[in-house]
Structures are given as structure tokens and as C-alpha cells.
Amino acid sequence: MNFVLVNGRTPHGESFCGLCGQRVGDDGYVRDIRSQLCYCKLTCYAVQCGSTMMLLEERAKASRPAFRSLQALRFHNAHP
């Protein structure tokens, strides 16, 4: 697994995700070093290269803010 995460830039010319076909936007993209293909997000790259661990890590990161909000709500309700 060799990739470069590019933030705040778009590739030269119009590029589309190597997995889902979505246009690669201004908010960054992932580029596979070996194939030079672009992916719109890390999840698409992980699916393409078959990295289950990377997918699990991305889902865990995405769920953290909701989990923290739930913890704060429970604490607030338990300690009025």
C-alpha cells in the first residue's frame, strides 16, 4: 500500500476517482504511487486496494464525534 494524501489541491486537468468515478475536488485526494490513479477519498482507495484495516480505521474516525456527543449527553443527564 503506497499512496500520497494531497490536501487542498486538485490534480492537473480534470480527474475522476479510480473507483467510484466521482470528480476529484478541491478538498484533496489520494493518489496511488504505483498506478498514478487518483481517488476522491481514502475510503475509495482502501476498497480498491483491498485494505480492510484502513476501512475500519476510517469508520472509527468518522464515528468518534458522534460518540463523544453521546458521552457528553449521558454525563450531563447523570449530573444535573
Secondary structure, 3 states (H helix, E strand, C coil): CCEEEECCCCCCCCCECCCCCCECCCCCEEEECCCCCEECCHHHHHHHHCCHHHHHHHHHHHHHHHHHHHHHHHHHHHCC
